[in-house]
Amino acid sequence: MSRLRPVSRRRRAGCPGDDRRVDEQAQPTLDGNVVSVDAAHQAVVFFRRFPHPVAEVWPYLSRPPLLRRWLAAADRLDPAEGGGVVLRWLNTDPEGRTVIATGTVSAYDPPTLLQLDLDPHGRVRFELSDDGGGSALAFSAAVPAPIEQPALLLAGWHLHLDYLAQALDGAEVDWPTWDPARDWQPLHDAYAARGSG
């Protein structure tokens, strides 16, 4: 398995599975948005397509050793509705802190739906569907409204979904070399300049 430095994020002109790469100075494709869920909640949402079928993507959402390659160490992930979850981020937040999210599995329907209610990340939902020869992922993370720092959430989830695409292609994030100034900040700045729309 290849190791990748997080800075080598893939940028797509079309779909996330494209093999085209651009240099680090290019403007990233910003596909995340903030939407209203109800009067009390907003969510960051992303729609991604992968050239991999649902059956290949699902394990990367639901199996701890594969989650580690792109998201976090799953110290606990009970594969059933009502099960417990403990995710320990292997990178740090912009202030240099390690984030640990705890909660429950609030929806579990293999191989298409995983929903986690996490403190501090809110209701995180991964929904897969067939998309021709590949799959489509609808992702959302809902939190109490208003989202005070939308660029922070958009950049973080955007980056992790980029890492998911790379993990599906056989790569793994080299977490010890992860640097927020290099790996996260450019996305944050781009989302902040664009606005939350």
C-alpha positions in Angstrom: 0.0 0.0 0.0 1.3 3.4 -0.9 1.6 6.2 1.7 0.7 9.6 0.6 1.4 13.0 2.1 -1.9 14.8 2.7 -0.7 17.7 0.6 -1.0 15.6 -2.5 -4.8 15.9 -2.5 -6.5 15.0 -5.8 -8.4 17.8 -7.4 -11.0 16.9 -9.9 -12.2 18.6 -12.9 -15.0 16.0 -13.2 -15.5 13.3 -10.6 -13.4 12.4 -7.5 -12.0 9.3 -9.3 -10.3 11.2 -12.0 -6.6 10.6 -12.1 -5.8 14.2 -13.1 -3.8 16.2 -10.6 -3.1 19.8 -10.3 -0.3 21.6 -8.6 -0.7 22.8 -5.0 -1.1 26.5 -6.1 -4.3 25.8 -8.1 -7.7 26.7 -6.6 -9.4 23.7 -5.2 -12.8 22.6 -6.5 -15.2 23.6 -3.7 -18.1 21.1 -3.6 -19.2 21.5 0.0 -22.2 23.6 1.0 -24.1 24.6 4.0 -27.9 23.9 4.0 -30.7 24.3 6.5 -32.0 21.0 8.0 -34.7 22.5 10.2 -35.2 25.6 12.3 -32.6 24.5 14.8 -29.9 22.8 12.6 -27.7 23.3 9.6 -25.5 20.8 7.8 -22.4 20.8 5.7 -23.2 18.6 2.6 -21.1 17.0 -0.1 -21.9 14.8 -3.0 -19.1 12.7 -4.3 -18.8 10.1 -7.0 -16.3 7.2 -7.0 -15.3 4.8 -9.8 -15.6 2.1 -7.2 -18.8 0.1 -6.6 -20.8 0.5 -3.3 -19.5 -2.9 -2.1 -15.9 -1.6 -2.3 -16.7 1.8 -0.6 -18.8 0.5 2.3 -15.9 -1.1 4.2 -14.0 2.2 4.2 -17.0 3.7 6.0 -17.7 0.9 8.5 -14.4 -1.0 9.2 -12.0 0.5 11.8 -8.8 -0.5 10.0 -10.0 1.2 6.8 -11.4 4.2 8.5 -7.9 4.9 9.9 -6.6 5.3 6.3 -8.7 8.4 5.6 -10.6 9.6 8.6 -9.8 8.6 12.2 -8.9 5.7 14.4 -12.1 4.0 15.3 -11.4 2.9 18.9 -15.0 1.7 18.9 -17.5 1.3 16.2 -20.3 -1.2 17.0 -21.9 -2.3 13.7 -25.5 -1.9 14.6 -28.1 0.8 15.3 -27.6 1.9 18.9 -24.0 0.8 19.0 -21.3 2.9 20.5 -18.7 5.0 18.6 -15.4 6.4 19.6 -13.4 8.1 16.8 -9.9 9.5 17.6 -8.6 11.9 14.9 -5.0 11.2 13.9 -4.5 14.7 12.7 -4.9 17.7 15.0 -7.4 20.6 14.7 -6.2 24.0 13.6 -5.3 24.8 17.3 -3.1 21.6 17.5 -5.5 19.6 19.6 -6.4 16.0 19.1 -10.1 15.5 18.6 -12.0 12.6 20.1 -15.6 12.1 19.0 -17.9 9.9 21.0 -21.5 8.9 20.4 -23.8 6.3 18.9 -24.7 4.7 15.6 -28.1 6.2 14.9 -28.7 4.4 11.5 -27.0 1.4 10.1 -28.2 -0.3 6.9 -25.3 -2.1 5.1 -24.0 -1.4 2.5 -25.7 1.9 1.9 -26.3 3.9 5.1 -24.2 4.8 8.2 -25.3 7.6 10.5 -23.4 8.6 13.6 -24.5 11.0 16.3 -21.2 12.4 17.6 -20.1 14.8 20.1 -18.6 17.2 18.9 -19.3 16.6 15.2 -23.1 16.4 15.3 -25.1 13.9 13.1 -22.7 12.6 10.5 -24.4 10.7 7.7 -22.9 8.6 4.8 -25.4 7.4 2.2 -24.1 5.4 -0.7 -25.9 4.5 -3.9 -25.1 2.8 -7.2 -23.9 5.2 -9.9 -23.4 3.4 -13.2 -20.1 1.4 -12.8 -19.3 3.2 -9.6 -21.0 4.8 -6.6 -22.3 8.1 -5.3 -21.9 9.3 -1.7 -24.2 11.8 -0.1 -22.4 13.1 3.0 -23.8 15.5 5.6 -22.8 16.7 9.1 -25.6 18.4 10.9 -25.0 20.6 13.9 -27.0 23.3 15.8 -27.7 26.4 13.8 -26.2 28.7 12.9 -22.8 27.2 12.0 -20.5 29.8 13.4 -17.4 28.9 11.4 -18.7 27.2 8.2 -15.3 27.3 6.4 -13.7 25.3 9.2 -16.3 22.5 8.9 -16.4 22.6 5.1 -12.6 22.4 4.8 -12.2 19.6 7.3 -14.9 17.3 5.8 -13.8 18.2 2.2 -10.2 17.1 3.0 -11.3 13.9 4.6 -13.5 13.0 1.7 -10.6 13.7 -0.6 -8.6 11.3 1.5 -11.4 8.7 1.2 -11.1 8.9 -2.6 -7.3 8.3 -2.3 -7.8 5.5 0.1 -10.1 3.7 -2.3 -7.3 3.9 -4.8 -4.9 2.2 -2.4 -3.3 5.1 -0.6 -3.2 6.0 3.0 -2.7 9.3 4.8 0.7 9.7 6.5 -0.8 11.1 9.7 2.5 11.8 11.4 3.4 14.3 8.7 0.0 16.0 8.6 0.4 19.8 8.9 -2.8 22.0 9.1 -1.0 25.0 7.6 -0.1 23.0 4.5 -2.9 20.5 4.3 -6.1 22.1 5.7 -5.5 25.9 5.5 -5.7 26.3 1.7 -9.1 24.7 1.7 -10.3 26.8 4.7 -9.1 30.0 3.0 -10.9 29.1 -0.2 -14.2 28.3 1.5 -13.9 31.4 3.6 -13.4 33.5 0.5 -16.3 31.8 -1.3 -18.7 32.1 1.6 -20.8 29.2 3.0 -23.2 28.9 0.0 
